[in-house]
Amino acid sequence: MFKVLTRQLHKRRVLTMGLAATSSILTPPVERDPCDHGRDVTRWALLSDTHIHAKPNYRFLGFNTYGNLQRVADQIGANMPEGLVITGDLARSRGSADAYENFKSLLAPIAKERPIHLCVGNHDRREDFLLAFTGTTDAATIKDRHIATAMAGPIRMIVLDTLLYVNTFPGMLGNRQRTWLKTFLAACDETPTILFCHHAPRADLLDTRRLFEIISPVRKVKALVFGHSHRYEFSQRDGIHLINLPATGYNFTNAQPVGWVEAHLTAQGGQFKLHAVGGNTSQHGRTHCLRWRA
């Protein structure tokens, strides 16, 4: 059975003793490299914009999206991470029950073993999405919004819903979801937190300013991960890392890769490795190391 956000991963935190105080006088303390994972690390596969069609042989811009996800699923299954997050646009165009069945069939072997957390994108029809992955069309937390939280070792994950209208470009969280997020962040503990959504902030998320008014002062929010633009890039806003995932289905320009990202996440930072299966593969295997804001 395909499960979404039903399993929480917990790892035992390991406490290590530092050098004696007298030693620190002689040797200045050294900041930990975010790529030095230590022992408290969780490894996740991050995907976006799979754009699966009802017809497996469908091609767009020269790419067979079904074949791309099949290759990615095989790679992930060969070295299983602790879970997957896919930041929306699971389906092509306007979404459909048949497209979601194809999507589920490709990821079924992984879904039997690991949690798969899904965002809703602007090419996903929310009712069909919810019915396919939760068995109901009712959004549990907020009406007309698919949001969820999960613990992943040393990290908290929050999945947000930015779908405004199907098959239109811009997205929005909306007042009720922003209010929920503000309340939730105020109530939860200080576990480093990563937000996931579909739409890219600044350009495509209409209430970006209001979102950052909420999350910028909350120091436990470390990163925002999204897709939508079919670009792979890293930036920051107010010390929060903005991680734009590459598309798994197809790219818009030859300069961009098609594939997925392997993320090693700790309480101090993250290491992100690109696995390119098409498009511009020049960055295949390249790793970005990020340190979370204090």
Buried (B, 14 or more C-beta within 10 A) or exposed (E): EBEBBEBBBEBEEEEEEEEEEEEEEEEEEEEEEBBEBEEBBBBBBBBBBBBBBBEBEBEEEEBBBBBBBBBBBEBBBEEBBBBBBBBBBBBBBEBBBBBBBBBBBBBEBBBEEBBBBBBBBBBBBBBBBBBBBBEEEEBEBBEBBBBBBBBBBBBBBBBBBBBBEBEEEBBBBBEEBBEBBBEBBEEBEEEBBBBBBBBBBEEBBBBBEBBBEBBEEBBBBBBBBBBBBBBBEEEEBEEBBBBBBBBBBBBEEEEBBBBBBBBBBBBBBBBBBBBBBBBBBEBEEEEBBBBBBE
